[in-house]
């Protein structure tokens, strides 16, 4: 995973610490803006709560970009582990969820591109060749090629019969997606 450079991370962390201690909204906004500008995603909609899920959850991220967080004032009250560090780590955790969910389209596009990269465009085939390879298994295709070679007067040696068989196998592999070399 790519993370911002150390200087950016220190600035973000410092702004979260200022917000935790002094409750300055501008420091929190600045930290979130720096994070989002680095990853080139839009700022999430953040809503503050006294507690989430009966005090069991500290933050919750939704697929539509909303984030629910427990405010630091409420974090300090009623928790066994109420440190600044844990609250900041919780915010980082929720921002991680946000980053992975909001960037889903780009990741899906990259995945689709990687799936087709390296695949060659199949050469155009005749309808007769499609009918032969679609209806007959590889062994039958081999027998037909050998019979055709005998009918033409050629002596079917090992090489003569194996070439049509290799072509038929290559066509079948291309059709089913097997045998891709560039993975």
C-alpha angles and dihedrals in degrees: 000000000000114000129187118272117276094258091056092045091052091050092049092047092048091052092050090050091051090050091049093051103034103020092230106166092200091063091052092047091049092052093049092046092051090049094048095044091053092053093036096235128130120260114269124239105251123197123190124224138182091226138346128215093002092307096307097103127055098189141006130197123200129205093245092062100263118135124195114201135179108243116241091242089060093038090061092053124072100358127118092210103039102152126141091236093058092049092050091048089051090054090049089050093053092045088054089056090048093050094051095045099043093047092054096112094054090046091049091050091049090049092051091048092050091048093059098035111110095018111125122223108255113245115249112265131201121252089243092057090048091051092050096047095039096052103035130060118234094264093054091048089053091051092049091051091049091048091049090050091051091048091053091053097249117133108241104229122174093275096047095056096040097057096065089043092054091048092050091048091049090051091049091048092049091050095049096039095244124132098037107162101194106063 
